[in-house]
Amino acid sequence: MKKIILILVLAVTSTIVSAQNFSQELIDVTTNFKQKITELANDIKNANSSQERESITDSIEKEFENFDNYLNKEMRKNAQRDTYSCSEISNNKSMAFSKTPTTFKIIIDDFRFSGTPVTYSYTDNDITIRTTPTTFKLQAGEIEYTSTPTSEKLKKEYRSEKDTLKIHKNLYNTISIVTNSDNDNDIDIDNPHNNNIRSAKYFYFGINNFINSNGKVDQPDADFMALNSGRSIEAGLCLGLHRWELAQNFALDIALDYRLNHYSFQNTFNLIKQNDMITADYDNLPVKEFKRHNLRLQYLSIPLQFELELGYTNPCRLRAGIEGSIRIGSREKQVYKTDGHRQVERIRSDFETNFLRYAFTFGLGFKNLELYGNYSPVQLFKNGHGPELYPISMGIRFVM
């Protein structure tokens, strides 16, 4: 019986010593962790670029992961069941730590740390950090820093001078503005030439149609211009040239655009010019089995668009603007069979289409996708040289 009692006493004593050792070790590890996090938070204050801040953010998250891994390992060794908690006063330190299958919490005086599978949070005096898979937030005295996969904001408030530093990073560029209390000083920190910021580039795909003289869609004044809407497509590539930041979340873009408009006709005919008028010839068709008939026009355009961003985290975009275009190519294509043999005939001509035109363009976007629509108040054909038709198109843009 004495041996059993002795064994129990030794086991209890060993457990108490082990818990005390772990408590002291936790304090030491926590002190080291606090020191590293404080240094990194100060580094963010003094960082000069978004790339440097992103690198420091990665280091902070790595420290969180290392600390969390330590807690996982050590608490698993000291815990007797899935849920473990302890509260004590050791070396004049009030501390509490707990473990559940999904959560760690450490509290030592003003220090707070909690970790879950998807979130870390940290507080210590004037430093507060919270990180999730999509958002990183840091507050430390005069500094406030927030970053997401698509936006970044850094705000410094100097209480004596009342100056404010704001950095906004959207999908296309990074720009920073410094304003004082009189709002009379604007400085671009990341780029000394504010008007040299590249705007968006994207490719797009959509459908074509016409509006007739009565304002109706898909009802051309001339029957021969009736389209096969499913095959009348528009495609193009737009390369951003410059962006002017006019205000926060509001900019003006200029770009270079290549566009292909493909009009697929429902009917079988030849496009001919009679007395400077484009019309259809149904009589001289040396074909037996007509497959496809289309008109392809190519344009080089310069869009000038205003863009408004709504929100900082995954902002929506509204676009509106105007574009001028030059026709750089045009041809008619017929595909048919004669005596069982496939024939392709291409005819290159201007077909009395306007060489110059302009159009209004609109867009609504989110992340890398954008719905758009274009309308040209300039007729497809020269005035009096063909049916009165006004081109329209709509589709989707893929932002690169």
KOLNU-74104 format. One line per 8 residues: their letters; for each residue y, z, x of N, C-alpha, C, O. Coordinates in steps of 0.2 Angstrom, whole numbers. Layout:
BEGIN
a	Y/Z/X/Y/Z/X/Y/Z/X/Y/Z/X; ...
This chain:
BEGIN
mkkiilil	-6/0/4/0/0/0/6/0/4/11/-4/3; 6/4/10/12/4/14/13/-3/18/19/-5/19; 8/-6/19/8/-13/22/12/-17/17/16/-21/19; 10/-17/11/13/-22/6/20/-20/5/24/-25/5; 22/-14/5/29/-12/4/33/-14/10/39/-17/10; 30/-13/16/33/-16/23/35/-23/23/40/-26/25; 30/-27/20/30/-34/20/36/-36/15/40/-41/17; 36/-33/9/42/-34/5/49/-33/7/53/-37/7
vlavtsti	49/-27/11/56/-25/14/58/-30/19/63/-33/19; 53/-32/23/54/-37/28/56/-44/25/61/-47/28; 53/-46/20/55/-52/16/62/-52/13/66/-57/14; 63/-46/10/70/-46/7/75/-46/13/81/-49/12; 74/-42/18/79/-42/24/80/-49/27/86/-51/28; 75/-52/28/75/-59/30/79/-64/26/83/-68/28; 78/-63/19/82/-67/14/89/-66/15/93/-70/15; 91/-59/15/98/-57/15/101/-60/22/107/-62/22
vsaqnfsq	98/-59/27/101/-61/34/101/-69/34/106/-71/36; 96/-72/31/97/-80/31/103/-82/26/106/-86/28; 104/-78/21/109/-80/16/116/-79/20/121/-83/19; 116/-73/23/123/-71/27/124/-77/32/130/-79/33; 119/-78/36/119/-84/41/122/-90/38/126/-93/41; 119/-92/33/121/-98/29/128/-98/27/132/-102/28; 130/-92/24/137/-91/22/142/-92/28/147/-95/27; 140/-89/34/145/-89/39/145/-97/42/150/-99/44
elidvttn	139/-100/42/139/-107/44/143/-111/40/146/-116/42; 142/-110/33/146/-114/28/154/-113/29/157/-118/29; 156/-107/31/163/-106/32/165/-110/38/170/-113/38; 161/-110/44/162/-113/50/163/-121/48/167/-124/51; 158/-124/45/157/-131/43/163/-133/39/166/-138/40; 165/-128/34/170/-130/30/177/-130/33/181/-134/32; 178/-125/38/184/-125/42/185/-131/46/190/-134/46; 180/-134/49/180/-140/53/181/-146/48/185/-150/50
fkqkitel	178/-146/42/179/-151/37/187/-151/35/190/-157/34; 189/-145/33/196/-145/31/201/-148/37/206/-151/35; 200/-146/43/204/-148/48/204/-156/49/209/-159/50; 198/-159/48/197/-166/49/201/-170/43/205/-174/44; 200/-167/37/203/-170/31/211/-169/31/214/-174/30; 213/-164/34/220/-163/34/223/-168/39/229/-171/38; 220/-169/45/222/-173/50/222/-181/47/227/-184/48; 217/-182/43/217/-189/40/222/-190/35/225/-195/34
andiknan	224/-185/31/229/-185/26/236/-186/29/240/-190/27; 237/-183/35/243/-184/39/243/-191/42/249/-194/42; 238/-193/44/237/-200/46/240/-205/41/243/-210/42; 238/-204/35/240/-209/29/247/-208/28/250/-213/27; 250/-202/29/257/-202/29/261/-206/34/266/-209/32; 258/-206/40/261/-210/45/259/-217/46/261/-220/51; 254/-219/42/252/-226/43/257/-231/41/262/-230/37; 257/-237/45/262/-242/44/260/-248/40/264/-252/39
ssqeresi	254/-249/38/252/-255/35/246/-253/30/243/-247/31; 245/-257/25/240/-256/20/233/-256/23/228/-252/21; 232/-260/29/225/-261/32/224/-254/35/218/-252/35; 229/-251/38/228/-245/42/226/-239/37/222/-235/38; 230/-239/31/228/-234/26/221/-235/23/218/-230/22; 219/-241/22/212/-243/20/207/-240/25/202/-237/23; 208/-241/31/204/-239/36/203/-231/36/198/-228/37; 209/-228/35/209/-220/35/205/-218/28/202/-213/28
tdsiekef	206/-222/23/203/-220/17/195/-220/18/192/-216/15; 193/-225/21/186/-226/23/183/-220/27/178/-217/26; 188/-217/31/186/-212/35/185/-205/31/181/-201/32; 190/-205/27/190/-199/22/183/-199/18/180/-194/17; 182/-204/15/176/-205/11/170/-204/15/165/-201/13; 170/-206/21/164/-204/26/163/-197/27/158/-194/27; 169/-193/28/169/-186/29/166/-183/23/162/-178/23; 168/-185/17/165/-183/10/158/-183/10/154/-179/9
enfdnyln	155/-189/12/148/-190/12/144/-186/17/139/-183/15; 147/-185/23/144/-181/28/144/-174/25/138/-170/26; 149/-171/23/149/-164/20/144/-163/14/141/-158/14; 144/-168/10/140/-168/4/133/-168/6/128/-165/4; 131/-172/11/124/-172/14/122/-166/17/117/-163/16; 127/-163/21/126/-156/23/124/-151/18/119/-147/18; 128/-151/13/127/-146/7/120/-148/4/117/-143/2; 118/-154/3/112/-156/0/106/-153/4/102/-149/1
kemrknaq	107/-154/11/101/-151/15/101/-144/15/96/-141/14; 107/-140/17/107/-133/18/105/-129/11/102/-124/11; 108/-132/6/107/-128/-1/100/-129/-3/97/-124/-6; 97/-135/-2/90/-136/-4/86/-131/0/81/-128/-3; 87/-129/6/83/-125/10/84/-117/8/80/-114/8; 90/-116/6/92/-109/4/91/-107/-4/90/-102/-6; 91/-113/-8/90/-112/-15/82/-110/-17/78/-113/-13; 81/-106/-21/74/-105/-23/72/-109/-30/67/-108/-32
rdtyscse	77/-112/-33/76/-116/-39/81/-121/-39/85/-122/-35; 81/-125/-44/85/-131/-45/93/-129/-45/97/-133/-43; 94/-123/-48/101/-121/-49/102/-115/-44/98/-110/-44; 107/-115/-40/108/-110/-35/115/-108/-35/120/-113/-35; 117/-102/-35/124/-100/-35/125/-94/-31/120/-90/-30; 130/-92/-28/132/-87/-24/139/-85/-24/143/-90/-24; 141/-79/-24/148/-77/-24/148/-71/-19/145/-66/-21; 153/-70/-14/153/-65/-10/160/-64/-6/163/-69/-7
isnnksma	161/-59/-3/167/-58/1/164/-57/8/161/-52/10; 165/-61/13/163/-61/20/168/-62/25/172/-67/24; 169/-58/29/174/-59/34/181/-60/31/185/-64/33; 182/-56/26/189/-56/23/190/-63/19/195/-65/18; 184/-67/18/185/-73/15/181/-72/8/175/-71/7; 185/-74/3/182/-74/-4/179/-81/-5/182/-86/-4; 173/-81/-6/169/-88/-7/164/-88/-12/161/-83/-14; 163/-94/-15/158/-95/-20/155/-102/-19/159/-107/-18
fsktpttf	149/-103/-19/146/-109/-19/140/-110/-24/136/-105/-25; 139/-116/-27/134/-116/-32/131/-123/-31/134/-128/-29; 125/-124/-34/121/-130/-33/118/-131/-40/114/-127/-42; 118/-137/-43/114/-140/-48/111/-146/-46/113/-149/-41; 106/-149/-50/103/-155/-48/108/-161/-46/107/-165/-43; 114/-160/-49/119/-166/-49/126/-164/-46/130/-168/-45; 127/-158/-45/134/-155/-43/134/-150/-38/130/-146/-38; 138/-151/-33/140/-145/-28/147/-143/-29/151/-147/-30
kiiiddfr	148/-136/-28/155/-134/-29/155/-128/-23/151/-124/-23; 161/-129/-19/162/-124/-14/169/-122/-15/174/-126/-16; 170/-115/-15/177/-112/-16/177/-107/-11/174/-102/-10; 182/-108/-6/184/-103/-1/191/-102/-1/195/-106/2; 194/-97/-4/201/-96/-4/204/-102/-8/203/-103/-13; 209/-105/-4/213/-111/-8/209/-117/-7/211/-122/-10; 203/-117/-3/199/-123/-2/194/-124/-8/191/-119/-10; 194/-130/-11/190/-132/-16/187/-139/-15/190/-143/-13
fsgtpvty	180/-139/-15/176/-145/-14/171/-146/-20/167/-141/-21; 171/-151/-23/165/-153/-28/163/-160/-27/167/-164/-25; 156/-161/-27/153/-167/-27/148/-169/-32/144/-164/-33; 148/-175/-35/143/-177/-39/141/-184/-36/144/-186/-32; 136/-187/-39/133/-193/-37/139/-199/-37/138/-204/-33; 144/-198/-41/149/-204/-41/156/-201/-40/161/-205/-40; 157/-195/-39/164/-192/-38/164/-187/-33/160/-182/-32; 170/-187/-28/171/-181/-24/178/-179/-25/183/-183/-27
sytdndit	179/-173/-25/186/-170/-26/187/-165/-21/183/-161/-19; 194/-164/-19/195/-159/-13/202/-157/-15/207/-160/-16; 203/-150/-14/210/-147/-14/210/-142/-9/206/-138/-8; 216/-141/-6/217/-136/-1/225/-136/0/228/-140/3; 228/-130/-2/235/-129/-2/238/-135/-5/238/-136/-11; 242/-139/-1/246/-145/-4/242/-151/-4/246/-156/-5; 236/-151/-2/232/-158/-2/227/-158/-7/223/-153/-8; 227/-163/-11/223/-165/-16/220/-172/-15/224/-177/-15
irttpttf	213/-173/-15/210/-179/-14/205/-180/-20/201/-175/-21; 205/-186/-23/199/-187/-27/197/-194/-26/201/-199/-26; 191/-195/-26/188/-202/-25/182/-203/-29/178/-199/-30; 182/-209/-32/177/-212/-36/175/-219/-34/178/-221/-29; 170/-222/-37/168/-228/-34/173/-234/-34/173/-239/-31; 179/-233/-39/184/-238/-40/191/-235/-38/195/-239/-38; 192/-229/-37/198/-226/-36/199/-221/-31/194/-217/-31; 204/-221/-27/205/-216/-22/212/-213/-23/217/-217/-23
klqageie	213/-207/-24/220/-204/-25/220/-198/-20/216/-194/-19; 226/-198/-17/228/-192/-12/235/-190/-13/240/-194/-14; 236/-183/-14/243/-180/-14/243/-175/-9/239/-171/-8; 248/-175/-5/249/-171/0/257/-170/2/260/-173/5; 259/-164/-1/266/-163/-1/271/-169/-3/271/-170/-9; 274/-172/1/279/-178/-1/275/-184/-2/278/-189/-3; 269/-185/0/265/-191/-1/261/-191/-7/258/-187/-9; 261/-197/-10/256/-199/-16/253/-206/-14/257/-210/-14
ytstptse	247/-206/-14/244/-212/-12/238/-214/-17/234/-209/-18; 238/-220/-20/233/-222/-24/230/-229/-22/234/-233/-21; 224/-230/-22/221/-237/-21/215/-238/-25/211/-234/-27; 215/-244/-27/209/-247/-31/207/-254/-28/210/-256/-23; 202/-257/-30/200/-263/-27/205/-268/-28/205/-273/-24; 210/-268/-32/214/-273/-33/222/-271/-33/226/-275/-33; 223/-265/-32/230/-263/-31/230/-257/-27/226/-253/-26; 236/-256/-24/238/-250/-20/245/-248/-21/249/-252/-21
klkkeyrs	246/-241/-21/253/-239/-22/253/-233/-17/249/-228/-16; 259/-233/-13/260/-227/-9/268/-225/-11/272/-229/-11; 268/-219/-12/275/-216/-14/277/-210/-10/273/-205/-10; 282/-210/-6/285/-205/-2/291/-202/-6/296/-207/-7; 292/-196/-7/298/-193/-10/301/-188/-4/298/-183/-4; 306/-190/-1/310/-186/3/315/-182/-1/320/-185/-3; 314/-176/-1/318/-172/-6/325/-171/-4/329/-170/-8; 326/-171/3/333/-171/5/337/-177/4/343/-177/2
ekdtlkih	334/-183/6/337/-189/6/336/-193/-1/340/-197/-3; 331/-191/-5/329/-194/-11/328/-202/-11/330/-205/-15; 325/-204/-5/323/-211/-4/316/-211/-7/313/-207/-7; 315/-217/-9/308/-219/-11/305/-225/-8/308/-230/-8; 299/-224/-6/295/-230/-3/290/-232/-8/285/-227/-9; 290/-238/-10/284/-240/-15/281/-246/-12/284/-251/-9; 274/-246/-12/270/-252/-9/266/-254/-15/262/-250/-18; 266/-260/-17/262/-263/-22/258/-269/-20/261/-273/-17
knlyntis	252/-268/-20/247/-274/-18/244/-276/-24/240/-273/-28; 245/-283/-26/241/-286/-31/236/-291/-29/234/-290/-23; 234/-295/-33/228/-299/-31/230/-304/-26/226/-307/-22; 237/-306/-25/239/-311/-21/242/-309/-14/242/-313/-9; 246/-303/-14/250/-302/-9/251/-294/-8/250/-291/-13; 254/-292/-3/257/-286/-2/264/-286/0/266/-289/4; 268/-282/-4/275/-282/-3/278/-274/-4/275/-271/-8; 282/-272/0/285/-266/0/292/-266/-1/296/-270/2
ivtnsdnd	295/-261/-5/302/-261/-6/305/-254/-5/302/-249/-7; 310/-253/-1/313/-246/0/320/-246/-4/324/-251/-3; 321/-241/-8/327/-241/-11/330/-234/-11/326/-229/-11; 336/-233/-10/339/-226/-9/342/-224/-16/341/-228/-21; 345/-219/-16/348/-216/-23/353/-221/-26/354/-220/-32; 356/-225/-22/361/-230/-25/358/-236/-27/362/-241/-29; 352/-237/-25/348/-243/-27/352/-249/-24/352/-255/-27; 354/-249/-18/357/-255/-15/354/-257/-8/357/-260/-4
ndididnp	348/-255/-7/345/-257/-1/337/-259/-2/333/-255/-4; 336/-266/-1/329/-268/-2/327/-271/4/330/-275/7; 321/-269/6/318/-271/13/311/-273/12/307/-269/9; 309/-278/14/302/-280/14/299/-278/20/300/-281/26; 294/-273/20/292/-270/26/286/-274/29/286/-276/35; 281/-276/25/275/-280/28/277/-287/30/273/-290/34; 282/-290/27/283/-297/29/291/-298/29/294/-297/24; 294/-300/35/301/-300/35/304/-306/31/310/-306/30
hnnnirsa	300/-310/29/302/-316/25/299/-316/18/294/-318/17; 303/-312/13/300/-311/7/298/-317/3/294/-317/-1; 302/-323/4/301/-329/0/295/-333/4/294/-339/2; 292/-330/9/287/-334/12/280/-331/10/275/-333/14; 279/-327/5/273/-324/3/269/-329/-1/272/-333/-5; 263/-330/1/259/-335/-3/257/-333/-10/255/-327/-11; 257/-338/-14/256/-337/-21/248/-338/-22/245/-340/-17; 246/-338/-28/239/-339/-30/237/-346/-29/240/-351/-29
kyfyfgin	230/-347/-27/227/-353/-27/221/-353/-32/217/-348/-32; 220/-358/-36/214/-358/-40/212/-365/-42/216/-370/-41; 206/-366/-44/204/-372/-47/202/-371/-55/201/-366/-57; 203/-376/-59/202/-376/-66/198/-381/-69/197/-387/-66; 196/-380/-75/192/-385/-79/194/-384/-86/194/-378/-89; 195/-390/-90/197/-389/-97/195/-395/-101/192/-400/-98; 198/-396/-106/197/-402/-111/204/-405/-112/209/-402/-112; 204/-412/-113/210/-416/-115/210/-418/-122/205/-418/-125
nfinsngk	216/-419/-124/217/-422/-131/224/-424/-131/228/-424/-127; 226/-427/-138/233/-429/-139/236/-426/-145/232/-424/-150; 242/-426/-145/246/-424/-151/250/-431/-153/253/-434/-149; 249/-433/-160/252/-439/-162/259/-438/-164/262/-432/-163; 262/-443/-167/269/-443/-169/271/-438/-174/276/-436/-175; 266/-436/-178/266/-431/-184/265/-424/-182/264/-420/-186; 263/-423/-175/262/-417/-173/254/-414/-174/253/-408/-174; 250/-419/-175/243/-417/-177/239/-419/-171/240/-424/-167
vdqpdadf	234/-415/-170/229/-415/-164/223/-419/-166/220/-419/-171; 221/-424/-161/215/-427/-162/215/-432/-167/210/-434/-170; 221/-435/-169/222/-440/-174/227/-445/-172/233/-445/-174; 225/-449/-167/230/-454/-164/232/-459/-169/229/-461/-173; 238/-461/-168/241/-467/-172/237/-473/-172/237/-477/-176; 234/-474/-166/230/-480/-165/223/-478/-165/221/-474/-161; 219/-481/-169/212/-479/-169/208/-480/-163/203/-476/-161; 210/-485/-158/206/-486/-152/207/-480/-147/203/-480/-142
malnsgrs	212/-476/-148/213/-471/-144/209/-464/-146/210/-459/-143; 205/-465/-151/201/-459/-153/197/-457/-148/193/-461/-145; 196/-450/-146/193/-448/-141/186/-444/-143/185/-442/-148; 182/-445/-138/176/-440/-138/178/-434/-135/177/-433/-129; 179/-429/-139/182/-423/-136/178/-419/-131/180/-416/-126; 171/-419/-132/167/-416/-128/166/-419/-121/164/-415/-116; 168/-425/-120/168/-428/-113/175/-430/-111/175/-432/-105; 180/-428/-114/187/-429/-112/189/-422/-108/191/-417/-111
ieaglclg	188/-422/-102/189/-416/-98/195/-417/-93/197/-422/-91; 197/-411/-91/202/-410/-86/200/-406/-80/197/-401/-82; 201/-408/-74/199/-403/-68/204/-404/-63/208/-409/-63; 205/-399/-59/210/-399/-54/210/-393/-49/206/-389/-50; 214/-394/-44/215/-388/-39/222/-387/-37/226/-392/-36; 224/-381/-38/231/-379/-37/231/-374/-30/227/-369/-30; 236/-376/-26/236/-372/-20/243/-369/-20/248/-373/-20; 244/-362/-19/250/-359/-19/254/-360/-13/251/-360/-7
lhrwelaq	260/-361/-14/265/-362/-8/269/-356/-6/269/-354/0; 273/-354/-11/277/-348/-10/278/-344/-16/276/-346/-22; 279/-338/-15/281/-333/-20/287/-329/-19/288/-327/-14; 291/-329/-24/297/-324/-24/296/-318/-29/295/-319/-35; 296/-312/-26/296/-306/-30/303/-305/-33/307/-303/-29; 304/-306/-39/310/-305/-42/311/-298/-45/317/-296/-45; 306/-295/-46/306/-288/-48/299/-285/-48/295/-289/-46; 298/-278/-49/292/-275/-48/287/-279/-54/289/-278/-60
nfaldial	282/-281/-52/277/-284/-56/279/-291/-59/276/-293/-64; 285/-294/-57/287/-300/-59/289/-305/-54/293/-303/-49; 286/-311/-54/287/-315/-48/288/-322/-50/286/-324/-56; 290/-327/-46/291/-334/-47/286/-337/-42/287/-336/-36; 282/-342/-44/277/-345/-39/279/-353/-40/281/-356/-45; 278/-356/-34/278/-363/-33/272/-365/-30/270/-362/-25; 269/-371/-32/263/-373/-29/262/-381/-29/267/-384/-32; 257/-383/-26/255/-390/-26/248/-391/-30/243/-388/-28
dyrlnhys	248/-396/-35/242/-396/-39/240/-403/-39/244/-408/-40; 233/-404/-39/230/-411/-40/226/-410/-47/222/-406/-48; 227/-415/-51/224/-415/-58/221/-422/-59/224/-427/-58; 215/-421/-62/211/-427/-65/211/-426/-72/208/-422/-75; 213/-431/-76/213/-431/-83/208/-437/-85/209/-443/-83; 203/-435/-88/197/-440/-90/197/-441/-98/195/-436/-101; 199/-447/-100/199/-448/-107/193/-452/-109/192/-458/-107; 188/-450/-113/182/-453/-115/183/-456/-122/184/-452/-127
fqntfnli	183/-462/-123/184/-465/-130/178/-465/-134/172/-466/-132; 179/-465/-141/174/-465/-146/172/-473/-147/166/-474/-148; 176/-477/-146/175/-484/-148/174/-489/-142/175/-487/-137; 172/-495/-144/170/-500/-139/176/-505/-139/177/-509/-145; 179/-506/-134/184/-511/-134/186/-512/-126/184/-509/-122; 191/-517/-125/194/-518/-119/202/-516/-120/205/-519/-125; 204/-512/-115/211/-511/-115/215/-517/-112/213/-519/-106; 219/-520/-116/223/-526/-114/231/-525/-115/233/-521/-119
kqndmita	235/-529/-111/242/-529/-112/244/-535/-115/243/-540/-112; 248/-535/-121/250/-540/-124/258/-539/-125/260/-534/-129; 262/-543/-122/269/-542/-123/271/-535/-121/275/-532/-124; 269/-533/-115/270/-527/-112/268/-521/-117/271/-515/-116; 263/-522/-122/261/-517/-126/253/-516/-124/250/-521/-124; 251/-510/-124/244/-509/-123/241/-508/-130/243/-505/-134; 235/-512/-130/232/-513/-137/224/-514/-135/222/-514/-129; 220/-514/-140/213/-515/-139/211/-522/-141/213/-525/-146
dydnlpvk	206/-524/-137/203/-531/-139/196/-530/-140/192/-527/-136; 194/-531/-147/187/-530/-149/183/-536/-149/177/-536/-150; 186/-542/-148/183/-548/-149/179/-551/-143/174/-554/-143; 182/-549/-137/179/-552/-131/175/-546/-127/177/-544/-122; 169/-544/-130/165/-539/-127/158/-542/-125/154/-542/-130; 157/-544/-119/151/-547/-117/146/-542/-116/143/-542/-110; 145/-537/-121/140/-532/-120/135/-532/-126/137/-534/-131; 129/-529/-125/125/-528/-130/124/-521/-132/123/-519/-138
efkrhnlr	124/-517/-127/123/-510/-128/128/-506/-124/127/-505/-118; 133/-503/-127/139/-500/-124/137/-492/-123/135/-489/-128; 138/-490/-117/136/-483/-116/142/-478/-115/142/-473/-119; 146/-480/-111/152/-476/-110/159/-480/-109/158/-485/-106; 164/-477/-111/171/-480/-110/176/-475/-109/177/-471/-113; 179/-475/-103/184/-470/-102/190/-472/-98/190/-478/-95; 195/-468/-99/202/-470/-95/203/-463/-90/203/-458/-93; 204/-465/-84/205/-459/-79/211/-459/-76/213/-465/-73
lqylsipl	215/-454/-76/222/-454/-73/222/-448/-68/219/-442/-70; 225/-449/-63/226/-444/-58/233/-442/-56/237/-447/-56; 235/-436/-56/242/-434/-55/242/-429/-49/238/-425/-48; 248/-429/-46/250/-424/-41/256/-420/-44/261/-424/-45; 255/-414/-44/260/-410/-48/263/-404/-44/260/-402/-39; 269/-402/-46/272/-396/-43/274/-391/-48/279/-392/-52; 270/-386/-49/271/-381/-55/276/-376/-52/276/-374/-46; 280/-374/-56/285/-368/-55/284/-363/-61/286/-365/-67
qfelelgy	281/-358/-59/278/-353/-65/281/-346/-63/281/-343/-58; 283/-343/-69/284/-336/-69/278/-332/-70/274/-334/-74; 277/-326/-67/271/-322/-68/273/-315/-69/277/-312/-65; 270/-312/-74/272/-305/-76/265/-301/-76/260/-303/-79; 265/-296/-72/259/-292/-72/260/-286/-76/265/-282/-76; 254/-284/-80/255/-278/-85/250/-273/-82/244/-274/-83; 252/-268/-79/248/-263/-76/247/-263/-69/248/-269/-66; 245/-258/-66/243/-258/-59/236/-259/-57/234/-262/-53
tnpcrlra	232/-255/-61/224/-255/-60/221/-261/-64/222/-261/-70; 219/-266/-60/216/-272/-64/221/-275/-69/220/-276/-75; 227/-277/-66/232/-279/-71/231/-286/-74/228/-290/-71; 233/-286/-80/233/-293/-84/239/-297/-81/244/-294/-79; 238/-303/-82/244/-308/-80/246/-312/-85/242/-315/-89; 252/-313/-86/255/-318/-91/259/-323/-86/263/-321/-82; 258/-330/-88/261/-335/-84/265/-339/-89/262/-340/-94; 270/-342/-87/274/-347/-91/278/-351/-86/281/-348/-81
giegsiri	278/-358/-87/282/-362/-82/282/-369/-84/281/-371/-90; 285/-373/-79/285/-380/-80/283/-384/-74/283/-381/-69; 280/-390/-75/278/-393/-69/280/-401/-70/280/-403/-75; 281/-403/-64/283/-411/-64/277/-414/-60/274/-412/-55; 276/-420/-63/270/-424/-60/271/-431/-59/275/-434/-62; 268/-434/-54/268/-441/-52/261/-444/-53/256/-441/-50; 260/-449/-56/254/-452/-57/252/-456/-50/256/-460/-48; 246/-454/-48/244/-457/-41/238/-462/-42/236/-465/-37
gsrekqvy	235/-462/-48/229/-466/-49/228/-467/-56/229/-463/-60; 225/-473/-58/223/-474/-65/218/-480/-65/218/-485/-61; 213/-479/-69/208/-485/-70/204/-484/-76/203/-478/-79; 201/-489/-79/197/-490/-85/190/-491/-82/189/-495/-78; 185/-487/-85/178/-488/-83/174/-489/-90/175/-486/-95; 170/-495/-89/165/-496/-95/158/-496/-92/157/-499/-86; 153/-493/-95/146/-493/-93/142/-496/-99/143/-493/-105; 139/-501/-98/135/-505/-103/129/-508/-101/128/-508/-95
ktdghrqv	125/-510/-105/119/-514/-103/119/-521/-106/121/-523/-111; 117/-526/-101/117/-533/-103/110/-535/-101/108/-535/-95; 106/-538/-106/99/-540/-105/95/-535/-101/91/-536/-97; 96/-528/-103/92/-523/-101/94/-520/-94/91/-516/-91; 100/-523/-91/102/-521/-85/109/-517/-86/113/-519/-89; 109/-511/-82/115/-507/-82/121/-510/-79/120/-512/-73; 126/-511/-82/132/-513/-79/138/-508/-79/139/-505/-84; 142/-508/-73/148/-504/-73/154/-508/-71/153/-512/-66
erirsdfe	159/-508/-75/165/-512/-74/171/-507/-73/172/-503/-78; 175/-508/-68/180/-504/-67/187/-508/-66/187/-513/-63; 192/-506/-70/198/-510/-70/204/-505/-68/205/-500/-71; 207/-507/-62/213/-503/-60/219/-506/-62/221/-512/-61; 223/-502/-66/230/-504/-68/234/-498/-70/231/-493/-70; 240/-499/-71/244/-493/-73/244/-492/-81/245/-487/-84; 241/-498/-85/240/-497/-92/246/-495/-95/246/-492/-101; 252/-496/-93/259/-495/-96/259/-487/-97/263/-485/-101
tnflryaf	256/-483/-93/257/-476/-93/263/-474/-89/265/-477/-84; 266/-468/-91/272/-466/-88/270/-464/-81/265/-460/-79; 274/-466/-76/273/-464/-69/275/-457/-68/272/-453/-64; 280/-455/-71/283/-448/-70/282/-444/-77/283/-447/-82; 281/-438/-77/281/-434/-83/281/-426/-81/281/-425/-75; 283/-423/-86/283/-415/-85/280/-412/-91/278/-415/-96; 278/-406/-90/274/-402/-95/275/-395/-94/277/-392/-89; 274/-391/-100/275/-384/-100/268/-381/-99/263/-384/-102
tfglgfkn	268/-376/-96/261/-373/-94/261/-365/-96/266/-362/-95; 256/-363/-98/255/-356/-100/248/-353/-98/244/-357/-97; 248/-347/-97/242/-344/-94/241/-336/-96/247/-333/-96; 235/-334/-97/234/-327/-98/228/-325/-94/222/-328/-95; 229/-321/-89/223/-319/-84/221/-312/-84/225/-308/-85; 215/-311/-81/213/-304/-80/208/-305/-74/203/-309/-74; 210/-301/-68/206/-302/-62/206/-309/-60/211/-312/-58; 200/-312/-59/199/-319/-56/199/-324/-61/198/-330/-59
lelygnys	200/-323/-68/199/-328/-73/206/-328/-77/209/-323/-77; 207/-334/-79/213/-335/-82/213/-341/-87/210/-346/-86; 215/-340/-94/215/-345/-99/222/-348/-98/227/-345/-97; 222/-355/-99/228/-359/-98/229/-364/-104/224/-366/-107; 235/-366/-105/236/-372/-109/242/-376/-107/247/-373/-104; 242/-383/-107/247/-387/-105/249/-391/-111/245/-394/-115; 256/-393/-111/258/-398/-116/264/-402/-113/268/-399/-110; 263/-408/-113/268/-413/-111/272/-416/-116/270/-419/-121
pvqlfkng	279/-415/-116/283/-418/-121/285/-426/-119/288/-429/-123; 282/-428/-114/283/-435/-112/276/-439/-114/271/-437/-113; 278/-444/-117/272/-448/-120/267/-451/-114/269/-452/-109; 261/-452/-116/256/-454/-112/258/-461/-109/258/-463/-103; 260/-466/-114/262/-473/-113/270/-473/-113/273/-469/-116; 272/-478/-109/280/-479/-109/282/-480/-116/279/-483/-120; 288/-478/-117/291/-478/-124/291/-486/-127/294/-490/-123; 288/-487/-132/287/-493/-135/282/-498/-132/282/-504/-134
hgpelypi	278/-495/-127/273/-499/-124/266/-497/-126/261/-499/-123; 265/-493/-131/259/-491/-133/259/-485/-139/265/-484/-141; 254/-483/-141/254/-478/-146/258/-472/-144/258/-470/-138; 261/-468/-149/265/-462/-147/260/-456/-147/258/-454/-152; 258/-454/-141/254/-449/-140/256/-444/-134/259/-447/-129; 256/-438/-136/258/-433/-131/252/-429/-128/248/-426/-132; 251/-429/-122/245/-425/-119/245/-418/-120/250/-415/-119; 239/-415/-121/239/-408/-121/232/-406/-118/227/-411/-118
smgirfvm	231/-400/-115/225/-398/-112/224/-391/-112/229/-387/-113; 218/-388/-112/217/-381/-112/210/-380/-108/206/-384/-108; 210/-374/-105/204/-372/-101/204/-366/-98/207/-361/-100; 201/-365/-92/200/-359/-89/201/-360/-81/199/-365/-78; 205/-356/-78/206/-356/-71/202/-351/-67/201/-345/-70; 200/-352/-61/196/-348/-57/200/-346/-51/201/-351/-47; 203/-340/-51/208/-338/-45/204/-337/-39/199/-333/-39; 206/-340/-33/202/-338/-27/206/-334/-23/204/-332/-17
